[in-house]
Amino acid sequence: MLRTCNQLLRRLSKANDVVFCGRIIMFLAHFFPLSERSAVNIKGVFNTSNETKYEIEAPDGISIDLNFYKTLWSLQEYFSNPASLSLTPSKWHKFTSSLMIVISTFEAQPLSDDVGNAINLEDEASNFSIKYLTSTKLMGLELKDPNFRRHILVQCLILFDYLKAPGKNDKDLPSETMKEEIKNCEERVKKLLEMTPPKGKEFLRSIEHILERERNWVWWKRDGCPPFEKQPIEKKLIEECVKKRRPRWRLGNKELSQLWKWADLNPNALTDPQRVRTPAITEYWKPLAEDMDESTGIEAEYHHKNNRVYCWKGLRFSARQDLEGFSRFTEHGIEGVVPLELLPPDVRSKYQAKPNDRSKRAKKEDTKSTTQPEENQIATSATDIDIEESKANLEISAAALDTDDTIAAASTSQGGTPDEIQKQSSETDVGHEVQIEADADVDGEADAETGMIDGEADAEVDLVAVS
């Protein structure tokens, strides 16, 4: 099929049988898949055989700007082979100078809306004119034709898009000055397309969309034309993916969900005494004791001491059943909590308490037990002395108040003079001072006695500790 269609395309005329050639190409595009490499120009080779011939000398009797005519049609040489511009800088400068002349002429001679409305874009002649005539006699009419201007300006955008195309090597990329010139020329070309009637903005939007899709095709060819079609997924792969998914448990994890099922099947499962049974210490710590035995050859990363839940449960069991082993946790860690009878002899020696340490602990406990009752006796005697002193002070102050009342009553009953009353009050004040000094002496003696008692008690405690 491909060979037959290609033979037809070679025999048909590209100028007269344009519509039929287009139908053959469309048939091939629908017949073969998108990823068929036979219809793809992977290397990006240009058709340089399509030359545009134009007149070099102006004919007689026609007034025309020959320089502009040559400049306009000389651009077709660069449009047919854009790769030559990036290789030789001289050609690029010549192309930009010629393009600036053409753009300036188009800007100086804008087209009116009346000219654009007079042209029917749906006409077959305007749709399928793939090559314009280069006669100097038609130059004036072609400049007034909006389709001709669009033809030239779209060619400029295609060339700029090729120079900026992705997937090139660093050598093929344009320089910074070249990028700036491309950007300025592209902006001017797009403005001219917007100004060209009819519907200039819509036409520019459709051209930009086509160029964007063309970039995607360039990326696709650069990646080696991978197939667009996706193979249907087999049932086995779907089943494997479903099996790999983590199961969703009703109550958070497997154990709780299984327990819930057991409760539904057997109501007595939750009240079973074997379920609440606390394991013995020797039974629980057996796996860790095997890990500590070097003869088993278990690697350190697989030891049970790395399991936090296992260690936490073991510490709780040891705190309830084996306080001596639980006390070794602060000194030896989790391995010290393991009962000694489970450990081999060479490992057991590391965690056994020495006899000297045991005797020291026993002596400390005896000294603590002897000093505590003596301290309690001293404390009780000191509190008794304080209570007796407070009672004596209260009796003395009560007696002083009684003497003051009797003196005041006697003075008022006798009706003495003010001088006598003052003398009596001074005498009572002196009596009060003597009484306060006596009270102070008593307090000092009591404090001295309590100090003596405290000193003797401290000395006795020190002697007991030394013995």
Solvent accessible surface area in square Angstrom, and as a share of the most:
residue,aa,sasa,rsa
1,M,118,0.53
2,L,58,0.29
3,R,207,0.75
4,T,82,0.48
5,C,9,0.05
6,N,50,0.26
7,Q,83,0.37
8,L,73,0.36
9,L,41,0.21
10,R,180,0.66
11,R,201,0.73
12,L,39,0.19
13,S,42,0.27
14,K,154,0.65
15,A,83,0.64
16,N,128,0.66
17,D,49,0.25
18,V,34,0.20
19,V,72,0.41
20,F,95,0.40
21,C,17,0.10
22,G,31,0.30
23,R,166,0.61
24,I,13,0.07
25,I,96,0.49
26,M,112,0.50
27,F,95,0.40
28,L,24,0.12
29,A,64,0.49
30,H,149,0.67
31,F,111,0.46
32,F,48,0.20
33,P,71,0.45
34,L,110,0.55
35,S,23,0.15
36,E,56,0.25
37,R,127,0.46
38,S,63,0.41
39,A,92,0.71
40,V,32,0.19
41,N,71,0.36
42,I,70,0.36
43,K,182,0.77
44,G,35,0.34
45,V,104,0.60
46,F,66,0.28
47,N,94,0.48
48,T,78,0.45
49,S,93,0.60
50,N,84,0.43
51,E,118,0.53
52,T,34,0.20
53,K,163,0.69
54,Y,73,0.28
55,E,67,0.30
56,I,124,0.63
57,E,139,0.63
58,A,43,0.34
59,P,47,0.30
60,D,141,0.73
61,G,86,0.82
62,I,54,0.27
63,S,117,0.76
64,I,44,0.23
65,D,90,0.46
66,L,44,0.22
67,N,115,0.59
68,F,18,0.08
69,Y,0,0.00
70,K,66,0.28
71,T,22,0.13
72,L,0,0.00
73,W,10,0.04
74,S,27,0.17
75,L,0,0.00
76,Q,25,0.11
77,E,113,0.51
78,Y,12,0.05
79,F,25,0.11
80,S,37,0.24
81,N,46,0.24
82,P,8,0.05
83,A,30,0.23
84,S,20,0.13
85,L,2,0.01
86,S,42,0.27
87,L,130,0.64
88,T,56,0.32
89,P,95,0.60
90,S,82,0.53
91,K,80,0.34
92,W,10,0.03
93,H,109,0.49
94,K,131,0.55
95,F,0,0.00
96,T,16,0.09
97,S,61,0.39
98,S,15,0.09
99,L,1,0.01
100,M,61,0.27
101,I,88,0.45
102,V,1,0.00
103,I,0,0.00
104,S,53,0.34
105,T,29,0.17
106,F,1,0.01
107,E,70,0.31
108,A,80,0.62
109,Q,91,0.40
110,P,87,0.55
111,L,28,0.14
112,S,60,0.39
113,D,97,0.50
114,D,112,0.58
115,V,55,0.31
116,G,0,0.00
117,N,109,0.56
118,A,87,0.68
119,I,48,0.24
120,N,98,0.50
121,L,63,0.31
122,E,145,0.65
123,D,69,0.36
124,E,128,0.58
125,A,74,0.58
126,S,36,0.23
127,N,88,0.45
128,F,100,0.42
129,S,45,0.29
130,I,105,0.53
131,K,114,0.48
132,Y,47,0.18
133,L,125,0.62
134,T,27,0.16
135,S,36,0.23
136,T,3,0.02
137,K,144,0.61
138,L,57,0.28
139,M,6,0.03
140,G,43,0.42
141,L,121,0.60
142,E,15,0.07
143,L,23,0.11
144,K,134,0.57
145,D,39,0.20
146,P,0,0.00
147,N,26,0.13
148,F,0,0.00
149,R,11,0.04
150,R,13,0.05
151,H,63,0.28
152,I,2,0.01
153,L,3,0.01
154,V,27,0.15
155,Q,41,0.18
156,C,0,0.00
157,L,3,0.01
158,I,92,0.46
159,L,3,0.01
160,F,1,0.00
161,D,16,0.08
162,Y,66,0.25
163,L,2,0.01
164,K,97,0.41
165,A,11,0.08
166,P,32,0.20
167,G,37,0.36
168,K,50,0.21
169,N,105,0.54
170,D,127,0.66
171,K,192,0.81
172,D,59,0.30
173,L,80,0.40
174,P,16,0.10
175,S,66,0.43
176,E,125,0.56
177,T,94,0.55
178,M,19,0.09
179,K,92,0.39
180,E,112,0.50
181,E,60,0.27
182,I,1,0.01
183,K,127,0.54
184,N,82,0.42
185,C,1,0.00
186,E,30,0.13
187,E,87,0.39
188,R,71,0.26
189,V,0,0.00
190,K,58,0.25
191,K,131,0.55
192,L,8,0.04
193,L,0,0.00
194,E,77,0.35
195,M,111,0.49
196,T,8,0.05
197,P,10,0.07
198,P,24,0.15
199,K,146,0.62
200,G,8,0.07
201,K,135,0.57
202,E,98,0.44
203,F,55,0.23
204,L,11,0.06
205,R,149,0.54
206,S,54,0.35
207,I,21,0.11
208,E,68,0.30
209,H,106,0.47
210,I,103,0.52
211,L,23,0.11
212,E,96,0.43
213,R,138,0.50
214,E,83,0.37
215,R,91,0.33
216,N,94,0.48
217,W,89,0.31
218,V,39,0.22
219,W,105,0.37
220,W,20,0.07
221,K,51,0.22
222,R,128,0.47
223,D,85,0.44
224,G,37,0.35
225,C,8,0.05
226,P,61,0.38
227,P,99,0.62
228,F,96,0.40
229,E,93,0.42
230,K,190,0.81
231,Q,153,0.68
232,P,114,0.71
233,I,127,0.64
234,E,107,0.48
235,K,166,0.70
236,K,150,0.63
237,L,92,0.46
238,I,86,0.44
239,E,99,0.45
240,E,90,0.40
241,C,80,0.48
242,V,83,0.48
243,K,162,0.69
244,K,164,0.70
245,R,178,0.65
246,R,217,0.79
247,P,88,0.55
248,R,234,0.86
249,W,105,0.37
250,R,182,0.67
251,L,70,0.35
252,G,67,0.64
253,N,66,0.34
254,K,121,0.51
255,E,120,0.54
256,L,86,0.43
257,S,9,0.06
258,Q,71,0.31
259,L,53,0.26
260,W,120,0.42
261,K,117,0.50
262,W,132,0.46
263,A,25,0.19
264,D,95,0.49
265,L,148,0.74
266,N,73,0.38
267,P,104,0.66
268,N,104,0.53
269,A,18,0.14
270,L,83,0.41
271,T,105,0.61
272,D,57,0.30
273,P,104,0.66
274,Q,127,0.57
275,R,124,0.45
276,V,106,0.61
277,R,138,0.50
278,T,66,0.38
279,P,31,0.19
280,A,48,0.38
281,I,13,0.07
282,T,54,0.31
283,E,92,0.41
284,Y,32,0.12
285,W,0,0.00
286,K,110,0.47
287,P,43,0.27
288,L,1,0.00
289,A,6,0.05
290,E,98,0.44
291,D,9,0.04
292,M,19,0.08
293,D,36,0.19
294,E,147,0.66
295,S,99,0.64
296,T,68,0.40
297,G,61,0.59
298,I,68,0.35
299,E,102,0.46
300,A,69,0.53
301,E,121,0.54
302,Y,146,0.56
303,H,29,0.13
304,H,66,0.30
305,K,81,0.34
306,N,83,0.42
307,N,74,0.38
308,R,210,0.77
309,V,90,0.52
310,Y,26,0.10
311,C,16,0.10
312,W,144,0.51
313,K,90,0.38
314,G,0,0.00
315,L,35,0.18
316,R,109,0.40
317,F,33,0.14
318,S,0,0.00
319,A,40,0.31
320,R,163,0.60
321,Q,88,0.39
322,D,37,0.19
323,L,129,0.64
324,E,123,0.55
325,G,1,0.01
326,F,74,0.31
327,S,71,0.46
328,R,34,0.12
329,F,78,0.32
330,T,126,0.73
331,E,128,0.57
332,H,64,0.29
333,G,28,0.27
334,I,25,0.13
335,E,39,0.18
336,G,0,0.00
337,V,0,0.00
338,V,0,0.00
339,P,8,0.05
340,L,38,0.19
341,E,117,0.52
342,L,44,0.22
343,L,4,0.02
344,P,30,0.19
345,P,107,0.67
346,D,98,0.51
347,V,14,0.08
348,R,73,0.27
349,S,75,0.48
350,K,135,0.57
351,Y,25,0.09
352,Q,91,0.40
353,A,44,0.34
354,K,137,0.58
355,P,106,0.67
356,N,102,0.52
357,D,58,0.30
358,R,144,0.52
359,S,55,0.35
360,K,126,0.53
361,R,145,0.53
362,A,51,0.39
363,K,140,0.59
364,K,130,0.55
365,E,116,0.52
366,D,86,0.44
367,T,60,0.35
368,K,129,0.54
369,S,65,0.42
370,T,64,0.37
371,T,23,0.13
372,Q,109,0.48
373,P,65,0.41
374,E,52,0.23
375,E,89,0.40
376,N,93,0.47
377,Q,127,0.57
378,I,40,0.20
379,A,55,0.43
380,T,80,0.47
381,S,43,0.28
382,A,28,0.22
383,T,73,0.43
384,D,80,0.42
385,I,35,0.18
386,D,78,0.41
387,I,94,0.48
388,E,115,0.52
389,E,38,0.17
390,S,55,0.35
391,K,123,0.52
392,A,37,0.28
393,N,55,0.28
394,L,128,0.64
395,E,123,0.55
396,I,40,0.20
397,S,56,0.36
398,A,50,0.39
399,A,56,0.44
400,A,21,0.17
401,L,116,0.58
402,D,86,0.44
403,T,72,0.42
404,D,44,0.23
405,D,94,0.49
406,T,87,0.51
407,I,66,0.34
408,A,56,0.43
409,A,62,0.48
410,A,47,0.36
411,S,16,0.10
412,T,108,0.63
413,S,93,0.60
414,Q,141,0.63
415,G,61,0.58
416,G,30,0.29
417,T,74,0.43
418,P,100,0.63
419,D,93,0.48
420,E,86,0.38
421,I,81,0.41
422,Q,124,0.55
423,K,135,0.57
424,Q,60,0.27
425,S,52,0.34
426,S,56,0.36
427,E,119,0.54
428,T,26,0.15
429,D,79,0.41
430,V,88,0.50
431,G,39,0.37
432,H,54,0.24
433,E,105,0.47
434,V,90,0.51
435,Q,66,0.29
436,I,114,0.58
437,E,112,0.50
438,A,44,0.34
439,D,33,0.17
440,A,59,0.46
441,D,90,0.47
442,V,66,0.38
443,D,56,0.29
444,G,40,0.39
445,E,110,0.49
446,A,10,0.08
447,D,91,0.47
448,A,60,0.47
449,E,102,0.46
450,T,26,0.15
451,G,40,0.39
452,M,126,0.56
453,I,55,0.28
454,D,64,0.33
455,G,39,0.38
456,E,100,0.45
457,A,5,0.04
458,D,86,0.45
459,A,50,0.39
460,E,97,0.44
461,V,29,0.17
462,D,86,0.45
463,L,124,0.62
464,V,49,0.28
465,A,61,0.48
466,V,128,0.74
467,S,122,0.79
